[in-house]
Amino acid sequence: MSSKSPVTPASDGITPIQQIVATCSGAILTSLFVTPLDVVKIRLQAQKTPFPKGKCFVYCNGLMDHICVCENGNSKAWYKAPGYFKGTLDAFVKIVQREGMKALWSGLPPTLVMAVPATVIYFTSYDQLCEALRVRMGDHAQEAPLLAGSIARVGSATVISPLELIRTKLQYQKQSYRELTDCIRSAVQNEGWLSLWRGLGPTLLRDMPFSALYWYNYERGKSWLCVQSNTKEPTFTITFVSGAVSGSIASIVTLPFDVVKTRRQVELGELQARNLSRQVSSSTFNVMRRIVAQDGIVGLFAGFFPRLIKVAPACAIMISTYEFGKAFFRKRNQETILRPVQNSNT
């Protein structure tokens, strides 16, 4: 082989740089597509009703209209908070009407900044770990994606947790970067640098089982579809469908932890402003109890539909783009290696 040959490909047939390029392409496409759905999901999860579930005013005298809005106007009026979203479509319409179309892509810059390192760490770590674990686990090699996915997710989630907090704050409430900076500076002064990792606990409780379920179901689904299609290599359609189905299953199971994560990150700065940071516990269990007390069990599944319609296509786009990129570079590398041999034979 010539001394000018490219960097030796990894065991899966592509170089680390090519793997990073494939990962980043999928991350950028996914971020652009799902950010509006993420904004809606966070708004639905973070909104709070002004009164406990089932409570109402006996009559309407107009004194509380600055806090609540009368829904039906009769003598036994039910009340809701101004701007309260009734559902996914209602949230889309109201956000566009009040804040403009750009608001649906709130937090996109930190999302893009977060997506690149997160996906590189996550997918690269998963591939390497899964390959190593399959060799060592022997008869239990099929369970390797469970462990590899969980470990890879812990590393990526911990690294990008502060960026996810910034993104959540921007998507929850329209504010300038200066206001956000002041909020974060105040939180750091009051609670220390660890406040930037607020919500990491429920994030890991959400992401570790999510990744375990996702990769396990994805690998099994991909293998099953390949057998059904009588093909050795998974096609773009097979990876897309496998990613969408496995992502949907994992997102439904882990949704309550996503709600808790959103609530905790949104509270950054708000508790300090009301001097409640020491009186109100922000542990995952206590936040869950507060949500159930305020909104019932249904509150733990707030944002179900936007999360589902966000995660399913996001997983499908990300994994199919990633697999397509790897297949493209793998084929290109094989052609590069074989070309000198073909030329010499000619």
N, C-alpha and C positions, 0 to 999 in steps of 0.2 A: 504494500500500500504506500502511496506517496506521502512524503513528509508534510504536504500541504492539505492533508485530509482534515475534515472537520473534527470538532471535539467528539470523543468517543461517546456514542449514545448510551443512555442508562439501560438497565435491563429491560425496560418496556419499549425500547427502540427510539427514544427521543432524549435530547440533552436537557439539563436543568433549565437553561435559558428558554428553550422551546416550550417546556412545560409551564414556565412562568407566563410566556406570551399567550398560550392557550387559556390559562387561568384568568388572566387580566381581561382578555376579550370577552369572556363570559360574564365576568363581574361588572364590566361597564354596561353591557347590554341589559343585564338583569337590573341594575340600579336605575337606569333610565326608565325602564318599563314599570317597575313595581313601586317607585317612590310615591306616586299619588295614592296608591292603595295603602301604603304604609302610613301616610299622613291621616287618611280617613280612619284607619284602624286605631291609631294612637288617640285621635280626638274622641272616638267612641269609648275607648277604654278609660280615658282620663276624666270624662265628664262626670259630674256628680249631681244628684237630685237635691233640691233645697230642703226637702222634708223626707222622713223615712217612708218606705214603701207603704202605700195604703192610707196615708194621712192626707187630709185636705182641709181647707177653710170651710167653716159653716156658711159664711156669707162673704161677699166681695165688697169691700168698702174703699178700695183704691189705695190704702195706706202702704201696702207692701208691693206695689207695682214696680218699684225700683229694684226689688229682689226677685220677684216672681211675675210671670205672665199668665193671665187667665186663659185657660184652654177653651172653655165653652161658654163663659159669660153668664151662666144661670146662677140661681141663688145658692147652689151647692157646687161651687166651682172647684175643679181640680187645677192644680198649679204645676208649672214647670219652670225651670231656670231659663232666662233669656238666651236664645241661641242654642237651646237644647236640641240635639240631633235625634230624630226618631229612628233612623236606620242608615244603611250604607248610601243609598241613593239620595236621601234627604241631606246627608252630610256633604256629599259631592256638590249638590246644587247650592247649599247655603255657603259653603266655603268659597265657591267661585263667585257667587253674587256679592258677598261681603268683602272678600279679600283679593279677588281677581284670580285668573287662571294660574298665575305664577305661584300662588300659595300651595297648589297641589304638589309642587316640586320643592317645597320648603325643606331645608336641610340637605339638599342634593350635594353641595360641595363637601361637607363632612362625610356624607354617604360614599362619595367617590373616593375620597381620601382614605376612608375606612375600608372600602371594598377591596382595594388592591392588596394591601399587606395582609388583610384577614383571609382572603381567598388563597393567596400564595402560601401562607402558613398552613391553612386548613387542608387544602387539596394535596399539596406536596407532602405534608406530614402523613396524611391518610394513606396515600399511595405507598410511601416507604414503609410505614408501620404495618399496613395490611399485608404487603408482600413478605415482610420479615416474620409476622405472626403466623401466616399460612404455612411457612416452612417449619416453624417450631411447634405448632399446635397439632400437626399430624392428622389424626382421624377427626379432630374437631376444627378443621380448617374453615368450615362453613361459618363458624361463629366469629372468625377473625374480624369481619367488618364491624361487629358490635363493639369490640374493644378498641379497635383502631379509630373508629369514628368518634368515640367518646374522648379518647386521649387527645386527638388532634383538635377537637373543639375546645377543650379546656385551654390549650395554649393560645389559640387564635382569639377566643373570647376575652381572655385576661389582657392580652396586648391591646385590643381595640376598645375596651370598655369605656374609657374616658371619651373617646370620639363618639361612641354610641349614645352616651349621656347627652353630649352637645347636640347631636342630631335629634334626639327625642324632645329636648327643650325647644328647639327651633320648629319642629313639626307640631308641637302641642299649642304653642302660642306665637303669634306673629310678633317678632321683636328684632331689634337691630343687633349686630354683633357686639356693639359697645355695651348695650344693656345686658346681653348674655355674659360678656366678660366681667362686668360688675357683679352679676349674680354669682358667677363661679368664684371670683376673688373673695367675695363675702363668705361663701360657703367654706372655702379653704381656710380663711382666717378663723372661722368659728369651729370647724370640725377637723381641720387638717387636710393633708393631701389625699388621705384615704377616701374623702368625700367624693373624689372624682371617680371612684369605683363603686359609687352608690348603685345598687341594683345588680351587682355582680353575682351575689348569691342566687337570687331567683333566675338570673340569666343562665347560670350554670345548671340549675335545676331544670330549666327549660331546654337548654341546648345539648346537654349531655345525653339525656334519653332521646331527644329529637334526632341527634346525629346517629346514635346507636340504631334506632328504629329505621331511620332513613336509609343508611348504607346497607343494613341487613336486607331490608325489603327491596332496595334497588338492585343489589347483586342477585338476589333470588329471582326477582321479576325479570331482570335482563336475561338471565340464563334460561328461564322458562320460555320467554318470548323467542329467544334464538332457536330453541328446540322446536317450538311450534312453527316457526318460519323456515325451519330446515336450513339455517345459516350458521356458519362458524363465527363470523364477526358481526357484532351488533350494528345495525343500521341507525341512521339519525332518528327514524321514527321509533325504533325500539328503545333507544336511550331516552327520548323525549317522553314517551308514555310511561316508562318505568320511573323516571324522575318525578313526573306529575303525581302518579298514584302513591308512591312511597312518601313524597313530601306531604300530601294531603293527610295520610294516616298519621304521620308524626306530628303535624301541626294541630290536629284535633286533640290528641292525647296530651300535649304539653301547653295548651292554650291558657289554663289558669295561671301558670308561672309567668307567661308573657304579660298577662294583665297586671300581676303584682310588680313585675319589673318596670312596666310603664308608670304605674302609680308612684313607685319609689323614686324614679328618676325625675318625674314631673314635680315632686315635692321639694327638690333641691332649691333652696333659697326661699321657698314659701314658708316653711316652718320657722326659719330664722327670722323672717320678717314679722311673724306673729308671736315670736318668743315661745314657740312650742316644741323646739327641737329636742328638749330634754324630757318634756312631759309625754310626748307621743312616741311610742315604740315603733320602729320601722323594720322589725324583723319580718321575715317572710310569713311566718305563721300569724303574727298579729295583724299584718296588712290584710291577709286573707280573711281574718275574723271581722275586721272593719268593713271590708267589701261585702261580706255576707250579711252583716247587720244592716248595712245601708240599702243594699240592692237585692239581697237574697242570693241563692246559689247561682242564679242566672248571671249575676254580676261577675262571677269568675270566668264566664264565657263571653264577656263583652267583646265586640269586634270579631265575632266568630266568622261571619261571612266575608268581610274584607280581608281577614287573615288567610282564610281558605283560598279566596280567589287571588291573593297575592302570592302565597307560598307555593301553590301548585304550579302556576306558570313560571315562577322564579326558579324553582328546583328543576323544572323541565328545561328551561332556557339555559341555565347555568351548566347542568351536567351534559346536555346534548352539545352545547357549544364547546365545552371542555373536551369531550370525547371526540368530536369532529376535528378540533384543533390537533389533538394528539395523533389521530389517524392521518391527518394531512402531513404532519411533520414526520411521522413514522414512514409513510410512503416516500416522502421526499428524501429521507436519509437512505432508504434502501436503494432508490434510484441512483443516488450519489455514489454509493458503494459499488453498485453493479456496473455503472457506466464505464469505468476504466477496464474492467474485465471484458465487457462486450467490445470495446474499442480494440483491445489487444487481440481478441479472437478474430475480429474483422481484418 
